């Protein structure tokens, strides 16, 4: 609960902050926003991540202070875990030996912390960090505001997604009043791509296919494509959204091969098509219109399974997302590891 988080911060001093592997705009923006909030209270915070700060977020205030490490090597008064479905998602060793504070806005999160502050009505964890500022009496500084605003725009697709609410705009307005320059943030996040991203995009978009109705589309990325482009994992962020821009399309699957037979899968939808329910079948999750999971098996088999589920969801308005319509059997792709949308949910190419 928020009140428990406030009490902990007031009583303690030495904190670590982390988020999921391959951190996204909400994970990093919220982590750094919390970092600056704690600094404003004269606390001693540190942001630690398993993976390096992605290119799109290296201009965030405090990004240079993020320490990349495989383990939580020292004792802290508490470790804040931002936007993670379970305690394994940060990818940090010995995290379970710490006092963990779980802060998330996904309803699919497990209550893995000693303290759990979950608000599924928030558009982003960044919105929750803003609420924490108010609750603890900290006026957002420019640094806090820029980090939290980055979290908001990336997790709402620049206010395009269905999780955008009246409250989201009120928070954004307060952040602008605190010193945020929206054009500056948009430039840093959306107009700062390396050429490798475009080289990879060219190959991936050539794989786009759709069903006969044009309502379901899918695309894939192989390890070989990424190697030819000299691209990083983050360069694929946002590719899933291109088919969604087609007027007739209601659902999209993007399968990214991370190793032979292992596919990190991003799902998107419009309206009432609930892709989070589909992702949950494979140990993933997310939001109704943006989710993710990990599949294993042969390319065509995994693709056929997830596409069948999307077609079923679109045709039957999610009355049954447990059985692919083509064979009457349970999903054939298996779970590789618990994986939620996390950084795939709200990729930074949206609404550039």
N, C-alpha and C positions, 0 to 999 in steps of 0.2 A: 504493500500500500504506500501511497505517497507520503502519508504521515510518518511511516516507519523510515522511509528514505531521509526525510528531513531530520528526524531525531538522530539517525546514524551520522549524518554529515555534521550536525552540530556537536556531537559527542566525540568524534574521532578526527584524525588529521591526515594520515598517510594512506592514500588510495591509489589503486590502479584502475584503468578503464580499458576495456577491450570490446571487440565486436567479432563478427564471423569471418571466416577465411574469405579471401578475395573481397575485401570490404567495398561497399558501395557508398553512394552519397549520403544515405540516411545513417548507415553504420558509422562512417567517418565523421560526417557533419555533427551528428549527435554526440559522438565520443569527444570530439574537440570542443563542442559547445559546453559539455559538462566539465571538461578540463578547465576552460576559462572561467566557468561559474565557480568552481572550487578555488581557483587562483584568486578570484575576487573576494573570497571568504578567508584568504590567507591560509589555505590548506596546502598540502603537499601532494599533488596528483601527478600521475604518469600515465600516458597512453601507450599501451603495448599491443602489438598485432603480430600474428604469425606471418602475414604477407605484407609486402611493401605497399606504400600508398600509391594507388593507381595514378596514372599520368593526369587524368582529368581533375584530380583533387589536390594536386601538389601546391596549388596557390592558396589553399585554405590557411587561415591564420593558425599557426601552431603545427602545421603538417610536418615541418622539419624536426619537430621534437618527438615524433612517433618512434618508438623503439621496436625494431623487428626482432622477435625472439621466438624460439620454439617452446619455451616453458616459462612458467611463473616461478622464477628462481628465488625470490625473496618473500618474506612475509609482509603482508599489508594489513591494515586495519580492516579493509574490505576491497573486493574487486567488483566493479560495476560491469556487468555483461550486457551489451547493447544489441538488441534485435537478433536474438538467437533462439532457435527452436528447442535446443537442449544444450547441455553442458559440453558436449563434444564439438559444437560448431565453431568455437574460436580456434580449435586445433592446438590448444596450449596444454602442455604437460603440467601436471600437479595443480591444475586449477581447482580440482575437487578438494584440495587441502586448505583452500582459502574460505573466508566468509564471503559468499557470493550474493550479489544483489542483481536479480534478473529484471531488466527493464525492457519491455517489448509492447508492440501494438498489434501483434498477430494473435488471433484467437486460438491458433493451432499450437502455440508454444506450450511446452511442458513446464510445470512449476518446479524448476530444478534449483532455485536459489533458497538460501535461508530467509531472504526477503524477496518477495515477488511483487513488482508493480507492473500490472498489465492493464492497458487501456485500449481495447479494440475499437473504440470510437475515434481514436486519434488518427489523423491522416498519416502521421509519421512519428517515430520516436522523437524527432526534433520538436514536434509540437508539445510533447510531454516534457522535454527539457525546458522549453519556454514556461510551461506551467510550474515546473520546479523552481525556476527563477522567481516567479510571483509568490509561490508558497514560502520560500525561504528569505524573501525580501531583498533579492539582488536585482538591481536595474540592469537590463541587458546592455553590455558594452558593445562597441562595434564588432569586436572579435566574436563574442557570443552570438550576436545577431547574424553575422555573415555565415557562420558555421551552421546555425539552426535554419537559416533561410535556404542554404544549399540542401540540407536534409529535406525540407519541405518540397522544393521544386523537383528534386530527383524522385522522391517517393510518390509524388502526385502526377508525374509526367508533365511538369510545368502546368499544373492545375487542370489537366485533361482527364485524369482518371476518376472513377466513380467514388473513390475515397476522399475526394475534395469536398469540403463542406463550408458552410458559412463561417464556422470557427477557424478553418484553415486560412481564409482570407483575412479574418480579423487578426490572427497571429502574424500573417505576412505584413499587414499594414503596420502593426506595432514594430516589427523588425525594420521596416523601411524608416520608420520614425526614429529608430535607434541608430541609423546610419548606413543601412544596407543600400547599395546601388544595384538595382536589379540587372541593369545592362552589363555591369562589370561581372557579376556572378554568372550570368548567362554566357558571356564571352569566354570566361575561364572554363566552364563546364561543357558547353556545347560547341564551341568553335576553337578547339584546341587539339585536334586530332593529328596523329602522325600519318605519314603516307602509307605505312603498313596496314592501317585500318581500311583505307580505300582499296588497296590491293586485295586484301582478304574479302572485303565486301563484294568485289566484282565476282569472285569465285563462288561465294556462298549464295548470292542472289540468282546465279545461274541454275541452282538446284531447286528453286521454288516450284512446287506442284500444288494442284488443288483438286478437290473432288468434282464430280460432274455438275453439282449444283453451284459451285463457286463459293460456297459458304464456309468451307474448311480448307485451310492451306497448311503446307508444311515445307520445311527446308532443312538442310543438313550441312554440317561442317566436319571435315575429316582432319586428322592430325597432319596429313600430307598438305592440305590446303594451307594450314597455319604455318607450316614450315616453309612452304614456297614463298609465302608473303613476308616471312620474317616477322610474323605478328606475335604479340603477347596474348594471354588469355583475355585481358580486358578489351582488346581490340574488337572482339565479337559482341561486346555489349551493345544492345539496341537493335541488332539485326532482326530479331523476332518481330519487331514492330512494323517493318516495311510491308509485309503482306496485310497487316491490319489496316493499312491506309486505303486498301481497296474497298469500295463501298459495300459490296456484297458479302465480304468476308466477316464471319462471326467468331471464328476460333482459329488459332494458329499454334503449331508445335514446331520448335526449333531444337533439333538434336545435335549436340556438339560432342564429338568424340574426344574424350580426354585420354584414353588409352584403348588398345584393342578390346572391343566388346563392352566398353563402358561409355555411356552417353549422358552428359548433363543436359537436361531437357527443360527448356523454358516454354511455358504455356501462357497464351493471352486469349482474351475473349471480349465480347461486347455484350451489353445488356444483362440478361438473366442467366447466361451460360456460365456455370460455376466450375471453373477449371481447378480451383483449390480442392474440390471434392475428388477430382480425378488424380491430382498430384498426391493426395493422401493415400490412395491405393498403393502407391509405391514408396511410402515413407516420407513423402515430401509435404508440401502445403503452401500457404501464402494467402492471397486475397481472392475474392470471387473472380475477378477479371485478370489477375496476374499471379502466377504461381510457378513452381518448379519442382523437379524431382530428378532422381538418377535411375536410369534403366540399364540393364545388362543383356547381353545376348547378341545374336546376329543383327546386322543393320536392318535388313528388311523386316525381320520378325519384330524387333522393337518398334520400328516405325509403323508397321501395320497395326500393332496393338494400340499405340497411343492415338493414331489417327482414327481407328475404329471407335475408340471411346469418345473422341471429340465429335465425330459424326453422330454418334448415338445421343450425345448431350444436346447437340444443336437440333436434331430432328425431333427429339422427345422432350425437349425443355427440361433436361436433367431429371426426368422421372426415374431413370435408372442409369447410373454411371458405373455400375459394377460389372457389366458384361458387354464385351464388344459385340456389335450386331452381326458380324460375319460368321462366327463359328459357335456361339452359344457357350463358350467356355470362359473361365476366369482369365484375367490378363496374363499373357505369357511372358512378358518381360519381367525380370525379377529385380528385387531391390538390391542395389549395390551397397549403399550406405544411407542413413537418414539424411535427406537433403531437401531443404526448403528453397523457395525461390531466392531468398536473400538478395545477393547482388544481381540476380537475373530479373527480379521482380520489377524494378523501376530503373531501367537502363537509361544512360545519360544521352542517348541519341534522340529521345522523344522531344517533340515540339521545340526543335532548335530555333 
